[in-house]
Amino acid sequence: MTQSPTARLMDATALARRITEESAEAAAELRRRTGTAPCLATVLVGEDPASVTYVRMKRARCRQAGIASRHVALPASVTTAELVGTVTALSQDPSVHGILLQHPVGPHLDERAAFEAIAPEKDVDGVTTHSFAAMSFGLPGFVSCTPGGIMRLLDAYGVEPAGKRAVVVGRSAILGKPAGMLLLARDATVTYCHSRTVDLAAAVREADILIAAVGRPRFLTGGDLKPGAVVVDAGYNEGNVGDVDFDSAATRASLITPVPGGVGPMTIAVLLAQTVEAAGRQLGAA
């Protein structure tokens, strides 16, 4: 007999819309006070269809929020030195308040070197080592957008990390690792796992809060979950599926994010909010 879904959907779309509206109000007030609109520069290497779509979506959201956008398209043949030079020039341009380097940039490029060329005060995507250190030590700075969006989503649904066991499946520098640090800062007991973790299922069954960010379709199933767990699926794979098998997980979780429409909208919303915040600081109106 098939079990019926018991989990409540975490409606990230509605929350992201509210954050975007708040960002639009803040951007309008900043423009009224300073005469300058917040500006986000996007840098895209090559013409990967998914990356082109993501950048187009982010620029459209900027327009909705009253944020100016400047797009820099570079050929796939660009060198690391040329890419770093482009990002450095944007970092030094006072009319640009935030920088988004769409990743991945291509296997022949040093992506980390390009990220590190972003000035910390303009790292609104939270991808530099400076931003990671700030997240880890609780210092002022910008959080990685997807983990930051996850934390806002948990807060919106009254999920208090303090004292909970949180398991992060994934260890990327801009998703898994910072997500764990943000949860740790909120007094969760955090375990990092990944695709090579021995007896991964046993670790996942301990999770009160599960963050799936391993990049493998339906890698985790309902049978892996602790009953009543909060499941945040930060994966996005071919076929519009996440890292969690949604149907089986929904029969055991208490809260769960859908894919698509879950974490994705929050990522863009946090990017917009942090761009307006960055502009306020740089314009002396924070």
Secondary structure, DSSP 8 states (H G I E B T S, - for coil): -------EE--HHHHHHHHHHHHHHHHHHHHHHHS---EEEEEEES--HHHHHHHHHHHHHHHHTT-EEEEEEE-TT--HHHHHHHHHHHHH-TT--EEEE-S---TTS-HHHHHHTS-GGG-TT--SHHHHHHHHHT-SS---HHHHHHHHHHHHTT---TT-EEEEE---TTTHHHHHHHHHHTT-EEEEE-TT-TTHHHHHTT-SEEEE-S--TT-B-GGGS-TT-EEEE---BTTTB-SB-HHHHTTT-SEE--SSSSHHHHHHHHHHHHHHHHHHHHTT--
